[in-house]
Protein backbone atom coordinates (compact mmCIF):
# COMPACT_ATOMS: atom_id res chain seq x y z
CA UNK A 1 0.00 0.00 0.00
CA UNK A 2 2.91 2.31 0.72
CA UNK A 3 4.22 1.79 -2.83
CA UNK A 4 0.80 2.64 -4.26
CA UNK A 5 0.59 5.82 -2.20
CA UNK A 6 4.11 7.03 -2.97
CA UNK A 7 5.51 5.69 -6.24
CA UNK A 8 3.68 2.94 -8.09
CA UNK A 9 1.47 3.77 -11.07
CA UNK A 10 0.03 0.33 -11.84
CA UNK A 11 -2.29 -0.81 -14.60
CA UNK A 12 -3.10 -3.91 -12.55
CA UNK A 13 -1.73 -5.88 -9.64
CA UNK A 14 -0.84 -9.55 -9.48
CA UNK A 15 -1.23 -10.75 -5.91
CA UNK A 16 -0.03 -14.00 -4.40
CA UNK A 17 -2.36 -15.49 -1.80
CA UNK A 18 0.52 -15.80 0.64
CA UNK A 19 2.29 -12.55 1.45
CA UNK A 20 4.96 -11.98 4.08
CA UNK A 21 2.85 -10.01 6.56
CA UNK A 22 -0.64 -11.11 5.57
CA UNK A 23 -2.65 -12.66 2.82
CA UNK A 24 -3.33 -11.52 -0.70
CA UNK A 25 -7.02 -11.59 0.18
CA UNK A 26 -6.46 -9.14 3.06
CA UNK A 27 -4.41 -6.85 0.81
CA UNK A 28 -7.12 -6.88 -1.85
CA UNK A 29 -9.80 -6.11 0.75
CA UNK A 30 -7.76 -3.01 1.64
CA UNK A 31 -7.61 -2.06 -2.06
CA UNK A 32 -11.36 -2.49 -2.49
CA UNK A 33 -12.07 -0.36 0.58
CA UNK A 34 -9.96 2.51 -0.77
CA UNK A 35 -11.60 5.26 -2.83
CA UNK A 36 -8.65 5.54 -5.21
CA UNK A 37 -7.53 1.93 -5.61
CA UNK A 38 -10.90 0.12 -5.45
CA UNK A 39 -11.21 -0.30 -9.23
CA UNK A 40 -7.60 -1.46 -9.76
CA UNK A 41 -7.73 -4.87 -11.52
CA UNK A 42 -6.37 -7.77 -9.48
CA UNK A 43 -5.07 -11.12 -10.71
CA UNK A 44 -4.54 -13.67 -7.95
CA UNK A 45 -1.95 -16.42 -8.09
CA UNK A 46 -1.16 -19.33 -5.82
CA UNK A 47 0.78 -22.55 -5.90
CA UNK A 48 -1.70 -24.14 -3.49
CA UNK A 49 -5.13 -22.49 -3.69
CA UNK A 50 -7.93 -23.58 -1.42
CA UNK A 51 -11.65 -23.36 -2.19
CA UNK A 52 -12.25 -20.52 0.27
CA UNK A 53 -9.50 -18.36 -1.28
CA UNK A 54 -10.83 -18.89 -4.78
CA UNK A 55 -14.34 -17.90 -3.62
CA UNK A 56 -12.98 -14.86 -1.77
CA UNK A 57 -11.05 -13.74 -4.84
CA UNK A 58 -14.24 -13.94 -6.93
CA UNK A 59 -16.16 -11.94 -4.31
CA UNK A 60 -13.41 -9.28 -4.42
CA UNK A 61 -13.80 -8.96 -8.20
CA UNK A 62 -10.56 -10.62 -9.26
CA UNK A 63 -10.01 -10.52 -13.01
CA UNK A 64 -8.42 -13.98 -12.90
CA UNK A 65 -6.96 -16.64 -10.62
CA UNK A 66 -3.74 -18.34 -11.75
CA UNK A 67 -2.42 -21.58 -10.30
CA UNK A 68 0.78 -23.53 -10.85
CA UNK A 69 2.06 -24.63 -13.20
CA UNK A 70 2.08 -21.12 -14.68
CA UNK A 71 2.32 -20.87 -18.44
CA UNK A 72 2.74 -17.86 -20.70
CA UNK A 73 -0.58 -18.30 -22.51
CA UNK A 74 -2.67 -18.31 -19.31
CA UNK A 75 -0.69 -15.42 -17.82
CA UNK A 76 -1.14 -13.32 -21.00
CA UNK A 77 -4.87 -14.12 -21.05
CA UNK A 78 -5.30 -13.14 -17.38
CA UNK A 79 -3.31 -9.92 -17.78
CA UNK A 80 -5.16 -9.06 -21.00
CA UNK A 81 -8.51 -9.53 -19.28
CA UNK A 82 -7.41 -7.39 -16.32
CA UNK A 83 -6.07 -4.61 -18.54
CA UNK A 84 -9.28 -4.46 -20.58
CA UNK A 85 -11.08 -2.83 -17.64
CA UNK A 86 -9.31 0.57 -18.02
CA UNK A 87 -9.69 1.16 -14.30
CA UNK A 88 -8.39 4.73 -14.51
CA UNK A 89 -11.59 5.67 -16.36
CA UNK A 90 -13.36 5.61 -12.99
CA UNK A 91 -11.21 8.60 -12.04
CA UNK A 92 -10.36 10.25 -15.37
CA UNK A 93 -11.97 10.70 -18.75
CA UNK A 94 -10.07 9.43 -21.78
CA UNK A 95 -7.37 11.97 -22.83
CA UNK A 96 -8.45 11.94 -26.49
CA UNK A 97 -12.05 12.77 -25.57
CA UNK A 98 -10.99 15.61 -23.27
CA UNK A 99 -8.70 17.20 -25.87
CA UNK A 100 -11.44 17.02 -28.51
CA UNK A 101 -14.05 18.48 -26.20
CA UNK A 102 -11.72 21.28 -25.11
CA UNK A 103 -10.48 21.87 -28.69
CA UNK A 104 -6.89 21.99 -27.53
CA UNK A 105 -3.85 19.75 -27.16
CA UNK A 106 -2.79 17.34 -24.43
CA UNK A 107 0.08 19.52 -23.18
CA UNK A 108 -2.23 22.48 -22.60
CA UNK A 109 -4.76 20.37 -20.67
CA UNK A 110 -2.03 18.61 -18.68
CA UNK A 111 -0.68 22.03 -17.62
CA UNK A 112 -4.18 23.28 -16.72
CA UNK A 113 -4.83 20.20 -14.61
CA UNK A 114 -1.47 20.60 -12.87
CA UNK A 115 -2.58 24.12 -11.91
CA UNK A 116 -5.98 22.73 -10.88
CA UNK A 117 -4.38 20.26 -8.46
CA UNK A 118 -2.20 23.05 -7.01
CA UNK A 119 -5.32 25.19 -6.49
CA UNK A 120 -7.07 22.22 -4.91
CA UNK A 121 -4.20 21.75 -2.45
CA UNK A 122 -4.48 25.44 -1.51
CA UNK A 123 -8.24 25.06 -0.97
CA UNK A 124 -7.73 21.98 1.18
CA UNK A 125 -5.36 23.84 3.48
CA UNK A 126 -7.32 27.10 3.68
CA UNK A 127 -8.41 28.07 7.17
CA UNK A 128 -12.11 28.92 7.26
CA UNK A 129 -13.16 30.62 10.47
CA UNK A 130 -15.75 33.27 9.61
CA UNK A 131 -19.00 33.05 7.69
CA UNK A 132 -17.51 35.26 4.98
CA UNK A 133 -14.53 32.91 4.61
CA UNK A 134 -16.93 29.94 4.42
CA UNK A 135 -18.90 31.59 1.60
CA UNK A 136 -15.67 32.33 -0.28
CA UNK A 137 -14.54 28.72 0.24
CA UNK A 138 -17.85 27.43 -1.14
CA UNK A 139 -17.51 29.62 -4.24
CA UNK A 140 -13.97 28.31 -4.70
CA UNK A 141 -15.10 24.68 -4.35
CA UNK A 142 -17.85 25.20 -6.92
CA UNK A 143 -15.28 26.71 -9.32
CA UNK A 144 -12.94 23.76 -8.76
CA UNK A 145 -15.83 21.37 -9.34
CA UNK A 146 -16.59 23.05 -12.67
CA UNK A 147 -12.93 22.78 -13.70
CA UNK A 148 -12.83 19.10 -12.67
CA UNK A 149 -15.84 18.47 -14.93
CA UNK A 150 -14.21 20.36 -17.81
CA UNK A 151 -11.04 18.29 -17.58
CA UNK A 152 -12.70 14.92 -17.06
CA UNK A 153 -11.61 14.39 -13.45
CA UNK A 154 -14.64 12.22 -12.61
CA UNK A 155 -13.95 11.10 -9.05
CA UNK A 156 -12.50 14.49 -8.08
CA UNK A 157 -15.63 16.22 -9.40
CA UNK A 158 -17.86 13.92 -7.32
CA UNK A 159 -15.72 14.43 -4.21
CA UNK A 160 -15.87 18.22 -4.66
CA UNK A 161 -19.67 18.02 -4.96
CA UNK A 162 -19.71 16.03 -1.72
CA UNK A 163 -17.47 18.62 -0.05
CA UNK A 164 -19.66 21.47 -1.27
CA UNK A 165 -22.75 19.75 0.14
CA UNK A 166 -20.97 19.37 3.49
CA UNK A 167 -20.22 23.11 3.57
CA UNK A 168 -16.60 23.10 2.33
CA UNK A 169 -15.27 23.15 5.87
CA UNK A 170 -11.89 21.76 6.82
CA UNK A 171 -13.57 19.14 8.99
CA UNK A 172 -15.61 17.79 6.05
CA UNK A 173 -12.91 17.15 3.43
CA UNK A 174 -13.67 13.85 1.64
CA UNK A 175 -10.95 11.22 1.95
CA UNK A 176 -10.41 11.20 -1.81
CA UNK A 177 -9.59 14.93 -1.87
CA UNK A 178 -7.21 14.65 1.06
CA UNK A 179 -5.20 12.27 -1.12
CA UNK A 180 -5.33 14.43 -4.23
CA UNK A 181 -1.54 14.24 -4.66
CA UNK A 182 -1.93 10.53 -5.50
CA UNK A 183 -4.64 11.35 -8.05
CA UNK A 184 -2.45 14.08 -9.55
CA UNK A 185 0.37 11.52 -9.98
CA UNK A 186 -2.00 9.03 -11.61
CA UNK A 187 -3.39 11.71 -13.92
CA UNK A 188 0.10 12.75 -15.00
CA UNK A 189 1.05 9.17 -15.81
CA UNK A 190 -2.10 8.68 -17.87
CA UNK A 191 -1.40 11.80 -19.92
CA UNK A 192 2.29 11.16 -20.68
N, C-alpha and C positions, 0 to 999 in steps of 0.2 A: 504494500500500500504506500509505503514511503517513496518507492521508485515512481509510482503513478503520480503522486502529489508533487514530486520535485523534478523528475527528468524524463520519464518514459512517455512516449507518444505512440501508443500501440494501435494497431488495427484490430487486433484480437489478442486473446491470451490463451495459452495452452497450459493447463493446470494438472499436475499429478495429484492423485488422491492423497498420497502421503507426502506431506511437507515436513520440514524440520521441526517447526514449532506449532504445528496444527495440521488440519486436514485441508485438502483442496476444496471440500464442500464448505467448510467454515470460511475460507477465504472468499469463495464465490458468494456466499450469503452476505458478506461484508460489501462486496461489489454491488450486489443487487439492492442493498439498502442505501446506497450512496447516490445522491442526485446526479452527479456527473458520470459516474462509471456504471450505473445500472444497465444501460443498453450495450455495454462492451461485449462482443461475442466471446464465448468461452468454449473451448474444446477440452474435454477431460481425457486423461490417459491414465492407465494403470496396468501394471503387470499382473495383479491379482485382484480384479474387481469382485465385489460382492453384490448381491441383489439390491440391498438397501442403498448402496452408493449409486448404482445405476439409476434407481428410481429417484433418488435425491437430485442427481444431475439433470434428469428430465424435468423435474419440478422447478429447478432453477433456470430452465431455459437453455440448457447446453445445446450448442449447434451440433455437436457430435461427441461420441465416446469411443476412444481408441483403446484397444487392448493388444498385448503382445501375442504373437510376434508382429511388430510394426512393419509395414511395407510402404514404399513410396506412393503407390497408387491410392491406398486408403488415406494416407496422410494428406496428399494433395486434394482428394475429394473432401475431406473434413475441413481443411483450411479454405478451400474454395467456397464451400457452403457457408462457413462463418463469415468470410469476407463479403459475401453477397448482401449482407444485411445493411451495409453502409451506416453503421451505428452513429457516426458523427452527424447524420442528418437529423437526429433528435435535437441536437443542439444548434446546428448551423445549416442554413440553406446552401444548396449547391452553388459553388463559385460562378459557374457559367451563367446560371439563372440570375444571380445578383448583378453581375456585370451588365447583362442585357437589360434588365429592368432599370438599372441606374444609368444606362447609356454612357458608360465609362469603362476604364480598364481596371484590371486586377490590382495593379500597384496603387492606384488612386484609392480604391476601396480599402485595401489593406492598411494604408496610411490613415485613412479616416477612422477605421475600426481601432487602430492602435491609439489614436487620440480619444476615441470613445471610452476605451478601457481605462485610460489615464483619468478621464473625467469621472468615470464611475468610482475609481479608487478615492478620488477627492470627495465625492458625495458620501461614500461609505464612512469616511473619517470626519465628516463635518459635525461639529457640535451644535445641536439644536436645543436651545434653552427657552427661547421666548416664542410666543404665538406667531410673531412676524417671521422669525427664523424658520418655524415649522411650515408656514405657507410658502416661503421661498424654497424650502427643501422639496415640498410637494411639486411645485412648478418644475424644479430641476429634474425630479424623478420622472415626471410626465414627459419632459423633453428627451430624457435618456431612453425612455420606453419607445418613443417615436423613432429615435435613431436606431435602436435595436431592431425594430420592425423593418426599417428601410434597408438595413444591412443583413437581414436574414439571420439574426441571432435569436433563434426561436426560444430556447430555454431561458436566456437572459431576459427577453421581452416578458415572458410569463412571470419570472421572478420579480421583475420591476413592477408589474401590475399587482402582484401580491403585496409588495412593499408599499406601493401607493395606497392600496386598500387598508393597510395596517397603520397608515398615517406617516410613513417615511421617517419614523423615529429610529434612533440608534438602537433601541432595544428590540426593534421588530425587523431587523435585517434578515432576509431569508438566507438559509445556509448556502444555497447555490451562489448568491452574490458575495458572500463573505469569502468565497474561494474563487473569485473572478480571475485571479492571476493564473490559475490552472486552465480556465476556459480560454483566456487570452493566448496561452501557450498552445493549446490545441487548435485554436483558430489559425494562428500563424502557421502551424505545420500543415494545415489543410490547404492554405492558400499559397504555399511555396511552389 
